[in-house]
Amino acid sequence: MPGNPTSFDPRKAAPLDPVFLDVVYEHLISRSSAGEIGPGLATKWTFSDENKVITLKLREGVKFHNGEEFNAEAVKASLEAYKKSGALVTTLSVLDKVEVTGPSEVKLTFSEPAGYMINVLAGEAGIVVAPGALDAEDLPTKPVGTGAFEIDTLQVGKVTFKKFEGYWNAAETTIGGLEMTVYSDETTRLRAVKSGQADGTSITPGQIKEAEADGLTVVRGPNTTFNGILLNTSVKGLDNPKVRQALMYAIDRDAISKNLYEGACVSAVQPYQEGFWAYVPELGDVSSYYDPEKAKKLLAEAGFPNGMEITLEVGPNTSYQILAQALQAQLQQVGIKATIKVLEFQQMITARRTGQFTATVALVQAGRPDPSQFVADFYMKGGAYNPGGFSQEGIGELLAKARASDDVTERAAPMHQIIKDVAAAGPPVVPVCGVTYVAAFRKGVTGLDVPSVGDYHYNSVKISK
């Protein structure tokens, strides 16, 4: 793993923590690695009142790791706790009421049509924590869920899990546990698998040939994350739309894709990749977005004829530091002098969450729990990752339309319009390339598939000699 878990409390977890959370917790709605919705802790659901009400029928015979019974009261307790404080408050802002309508049934009432909430309940907001552990001070390090595994040990640089024998579907879990070891350097992670110290790791596209040459099994595929620059639009200069537009035109995405990722990080000026419903075909051709002369002209129009200076914050992972250096060199060509500031893993998470940054070069999750949440968090005033208060006229109305239905064919048009409008206005998040998830496993390890929306299914992993 590239870093330790931030927190096992869903209210305090970071966007990329599901790789840990999915070991111990389950969600009300299940989502496959490919992104397909299905039964989870809720076996059935129905919409009513123009999608303002969702009634969930819950799975029976499920127990938490501490022996408590999973039921409707437990669901109500978790959802109401998430609404009060923490990272999920904005995610659940439209949830008005949670009613227990039977031991195994809950009724969720929303302030507006909310078909998209099925996807949200397949994310962190759909995690159900044991009621007895929900307000425990040690929940961030001692999670109590209903998942196939329970936590065993947690220390700096390593976390271990053991099989939960009381799991409702224990017969389908074929491994006895997991050990996750932290290495921020990609070369060290791959070496651990090649030497037999580890069974698998995420790798960079540039390591694929090396991994395959050593007989490792490589899985790869697109997901809903992208590499980009998150801007604090309250910082002088970055508050000017023309400066943000200049940044869009200053980056040679094809060069970065080819030289840093061997084409496996697909050049992009939008958050989503081709094949995903929120992808905008009109923004698919990025060639017109590399225009250094236009970038210089936009900077001059913004009042920076002699260029400007910015700070690029980046985490400890080697690959992101290399990306920051490539961006630094390209920005220099249009008169933007970028200073790179390397932050520790936790510092980076804290900076993004608190808004104490200028411009961070990092991985951005655009599809989890739902694409509309990315819009709410990054493009709307008050958004969790919009410290500068960026806003664009008309986005609120389009967002409501994009959230009303659970049918993506109805949701696509307003989502596409939002993305086009923001791109034209000078976005607060500048995409560089759409990530291809790549992982390498030793021979005999199967079952961990590409997590297209960031969902990990460890109980499907199998190990043979």
Residue pairs with C-beta under 8 A, 6 or more apart in sequence:
1 19
1 180
1 181
1 182
1 183
1 201
1 202
2 182
2 183
2 184
2 186
2 189
2 202
2 317
2 345
3 182
3 184
3 315
3 316
3 317
3 345
4 156
4 157
4 159
4 182
4 345
4 346
5 13
5 17
5 20
5 21
5 154
5 159
6 12
6 13
6 14
6 17
6 346
6 349
7 13
7 14
7 17
7 140
8 20
8 21
8 24
8 139
8 140
8 141
8 142
8 143
8 151
9 86
9 129
9 139
9 140
9 143
10 21
10 25
10 78
10 82
10 86
10 87
10 88
10 124
10 125
10 127
10 129
11 81
11 82
11 85
11 86
11 87
11 88
12 86
12 87
12 140
13 21
13 87
13 124
14 349
14 353
15 365
15 368
16 363
16 365
16 454
18 123
18 124
18 368
18 451
18 454
18 455
18 456
19 454
19 456
20 159
20 180
21 124
21 127
21 143
22 147
22 455
22 456
22 457
22 458
23 147
23 148
23 149
23 151
23 161
23 178
23 456
23 458
24 65
24 143
24 144
24 145
24 147
24 149
24 150
24 151
24 161
25 127
25 128
25 129
25 143
25 145
25 146
25 147
26 40
26 41
26 127
26 128
26 145
26 146
26 147
27 40
27 41
27 121
27 122
27 123
27 126
27 127
27 128
28 40
28 41
28 42
28 56
28 75
28 121
28 122
28 126
28 128
29 37
29 38
29 39
29 40
29 42
29 45
29 118
29 119
29 121
29 122
29 126
30 37
30 38
30 39
30 40
30 122
31 37
31 38
31 119
31 122
31 453
31 455
32 38
32 455
32 457
33 449
33 450
33 451
33 452
33 455
33 456
33 457
34 449
34 450
34 452
35 367
35 452
35 453
35 455
37 118
37 119
37 122
39 59
40 59
40 122
40 126
41 58
41 59
41 62
41 70
41 75
41 126
41 128
41 146
42 56
42 57
42 58
42 59
42 121
43 57
43 58
43 59
44 56
44 57
45 54
45 55
45 56
45 57
45 118
46 54
46 55
47 53
47 54
47 115
47 406
48 55
49 109
50 113
51 110
51 113
51 114
51 115
51 404
51 405
51 406
52 109
52 110
52 111
52 112
52 113
52 114
53 107
53 108
53 109
53 110
54 107
54 108
54 110
54 114
54 117
54 118
55 101
55 105
55 106
55 107
55 108
56 75
56 105
56 106
56 107
56 108
57 104
57 105
58 70
58 71
58 72
58 75
58 104
58 105
58 106
59 70
59 104
59 168
60 104
61 168
62 69
62 70
62 146
62 168
63 69
63 70
63 146
63 166
63 168
64 70
64 74
64 130
64 133
64 144
64 145
64 146
65 130
65 144
65 145
65 146
65 147
65 150
65 164
65 166
66 130
66 132
66 133
66 144
67 166
68 74
68 130
68 131
68 132
68 144
70 128
70 146
71 103
71 104
72 100
72 101
72 102
72 103
72 104
72 105
72 106
73 100
73 131
74 128
74 130
74 131
75 98
75 106
75 128
76 98
76 99
76 100
76 106
77 129
77 131
77 134
78 127
78 128
78 129
78 131
78 134
79 92
79 95
79 98
79 108
79 125
80 98
81 129
81 134
81 135
82 88
82 89
82 91
82 92
82 125
83 89
83 92
83 95
87 124
87 353
87 384
88 124
88 125
90 376
90 377
90 382
90 383
90 384
91 120
91 123
91 124
91 125
91 369
91 373
92 120
92 125
94 110
94 111
94 112
94 114
94 117
95 108
95 109
95 110
95 111
95 117
96 109
96 110
96 111
97 107
97 108
97 109
98 106
98 107
98 108
98 109
99 106
99 107
99 108
99 109
100 106
101 107
108 117
110 117
112 400
112 403
112 404
113 400
113 403
113 404
113 405
114 403
114 404
115 403
115 404
115 405
115 406
115 407
115 411
116 370
116 372
116 402
116 403
116 404
116 405
116 406
116 411
118 406
119 369
119 370
120 126
120 369
120 370
120 373
121 369
122 369
122 455
123 368
123 369
123 370
124 369
125 369
126 369
127 145
128 145
128 146
129 139
129 143
129 144
129 145
130 144
130 145
132 144
133 139
133 142
133 143
133 144
136 142
141 154
142 151
142 154
143 150
143 151
144 150
146 167
146 168
147 164
147 167
147 459
148 163
148 164
148 167
148 169
148 170
148 173
148 458
148 459
149 161
149 162
149 163
149 164
149 173
149 177
149 178
149 458
149 459
150 161
150 162
150 164
151 159
151 160
151 161
152 160
152 161
152 162
152 177
153 159
153 160
154 160
156 182
157 181
157 182
158 179
158 180
158 181
158 182
159 179
159 180
160 177
160 178
160 179
160 180
161 177
161 178
161 179
161 180
162 176
162 177
163 170
163 173
163 175
163 176
163 177
164 170
167 173
167 459
169 459
172 459
172 460
173 459
174 459
174 461
174 462
174 463
175 458
175 459
175 461
175 462
175 463
178 458
181 192
181 197
181 198
183 189
183 192
184 315
184 316
184 317
184 318
184 345
185 317
185 318
186 203
186 204
186 207
186 317
186 318
186 319
187 207
187 318
189 198
189 201
189 202
189 203
190 201
190 203
190 207
190 210
190 211
190 440
192 198
192 201
193 199
193 200
193 201
193 211
193 216
193 440
193 441
193 442
194 211
194 214
194 216
196 442
199 441
199 442
199 445
199 463
200 439
200 440
200 441
200 442
200 445
200 448
201 439
201 440
202 437
202 438
202 439
203 211
203 218
203 438
203 439
203 440
204 261
204 319
204 438
205 220
205 261
205 262
205 263
205 264
205 265
205 436
205 438
206 260
206 261
206 262
207 438
207 440
208 218
208 220
208 262
208 264
208 438
208 440
211 218
211 440
212 218
215 443
216 440
216 441
216 442
216 443
217 440
217 441
217 442
217 443
217 445
217 446
218 438
218 439
218 440
218 441
219 437
219 438
219 439
219 441
219 448
219 449
219 450
220 264
220 436
220 437
220 438
220 439
220 450
221 436
221 437
221 450
221 452
222 266
222 273
222 274
222 275
222 276
222 434
222 435
222 436
222 437
222 450
222 452
223 273
223 367
223 435
223 436
223 437
223 450
223 451
223 452
223 453
223 454
224 271
224 272
224 273
224 276
224 365
224 366
224 367
224 368
224 371
224 452
224 453
224 454
225 363
225 364
225 365
225 366
225 367
225 434
225 435
225 437
225 454
226 268
226 271
226 273
226 363
226 364
226 366
226 431
226 432
226 433
226 434
226 435
227 265
227 320
227 323
227 361
227 362
227 363
227 364
227 431
227 432
227 433
227 435
228 361
228 362
228 364
228 429
228 430
228 431
228 432
229 247
229 312
229 327
229 359
229 360
229 361
229 429
229 430
229 432
230 352
230 357
230 359
230 360
230 362
230 364
230 378
230 385
230 428
230 429
231 238
231 244
231 247
231 358
231 359
231 388
231 428
231 429
231 430
232 238
232 355
232 357
232 358
232 359
232 387
232 388
233 239
233 244
233 386
233 387
233 388
233 389
233 390
233 428
234 355
234 387
234 388
234 389
235 310
235 358
235 359
235 388
237 243
237 302
237 304
237 308
237 310
238 244
238 310
238 358
238 359
238 388
239 388
240 302
240 303
240 426
241 425
241 426
242 298
242 299
242 301
242 302
242 426
243 298
243 299
243 302
243 304
243 308
243 426
244 425
244 426
244 427
244 428
244 430
245 298
245 426
246 294
246 295
246 296
246 298
246 299
246 302
246 334
246 336
247 295
247 331
247 336
247 426
247 430
248 269
248 289
248 423
248 426
248 427
248 430
249 289
249 290
249 291
249 292
249 294
249 295
249 298
249 334
250 292
250 295
250 330
250 331
250 333
250 334
250 336
251 289
251 290
251 327
251 330
251 331
251 430
251 432
252 290
252 330
253 267
253 268
253 269
253 286
253 289
253 290
253 432
253 433
254 267
254 286
254 287
254 290
255 326
255 330
256 265
256 267
256 323
256 326
256 327
256 330
256 432
256 433
257 263
257 264
257 265
257 266
257 267
257 433
259 326
260 319
260 322
260 323
260 326
261 433
261 436
264 436
264 438
265 432
265 433
265 434
265 435
265 436
266 273
266 274
266 433
266 434
266 436
267 286
267 432
267 433
268 286
268 431
268 432
268 433
268 434
269 283
269 286
269 289
269 423
269 431
270 279
270 280
270 283
270 419
270 423
270 431
271 278
271 364
271 366
271 371
271 374
271 419
271 429
271 431
272 278
272 279
272 280
272 366
272 367
272 371
272 419
272 434
273 279
273 434
274 281
274 284
276 367
277 371
277 408
277 409
277 411
277 412
277 415
278 366
278 367
278 371
278 412
278 415
278 416
278 419
280 416
280 419
280 420
282 416
282 420
283 419
283 420
283 423
292 333
292 334
295 334
296 334
296 335
299 305
299 307
299 308
299 334
299 335
299 336
304 335
306 335
307 334
307 335
307 336
307 337
308 335
308 336
308 337
309 336
309 337
309 338
309 339
310 331
310 336
310 337
310 338
310 339
310 358
310 359
311 338
311 339
311 340
311 341
311 358
311 359
312 324
312 327
312 328
312 338
312 339
312 340
312 341
312 358
312 359
312 360
312 361
313 341
313 343
313 348
313 351
313 357
313 358
313 359
313 360
313 361
314 320
314 321
314 323
314 324
314 340
314 341
314 342
314 343
314 348
314 360
314 361
314 362
315 342
315 343
315 344
315 345
315 348
315 362
316 342
316 343
316 344
316 345
316 348
320 361
320 362
320 363
321 340
321 342
323 361
323 432
324 338
324 340
324 361
325 340
327 338
327 361
327 432
328 338
328 340
331 337
331 338
332 338
343 351
348 360
348 362
350 356
351 357
351 360
352 360
352 362
352 385
353 384
353 385
354 387
355 387
355 388
357 387
363 435
364 378
364 429
364 431
365 374
365 454
366 374
367 374
367 452
367 453
367 454
368 453
368 454
368 455
369 453
371 402
371 415
372 399
372 402
372 403
372 411
372 415
375 395
375 399
375 402
375 415
375 418
376 383
376 399
377 383
377 384
377 385
377 386
378 385
378 386
378 390
378 428
378 429
379 386
379 390
379 391
379 392
379 395
379 418
379 422
379 427
379 428
380 386
380 391
380 395
380 396
380 399
381 389
381 390
381 391
382 389
386 428
388 428
390 428
392 421
392 422
392 425
394 421
395 418
395 421
395 422
398 414
398 415
398 417
398 418
398 421
399 414
399 418
401 411
401 413
401 414
402 411
402 414
402 415
402 418
403 411
404 410
404 411
405 411
422 428
437 450
437 451
437 452
439 448
439 450
441 448
444 463
444 464
444 465
445 461
445 462
445 463
446 461
446 462
446 464
447 457
447 460
447 461
447 462
448 456
448 457
448 458
448 460
448 461
449 457
449 460
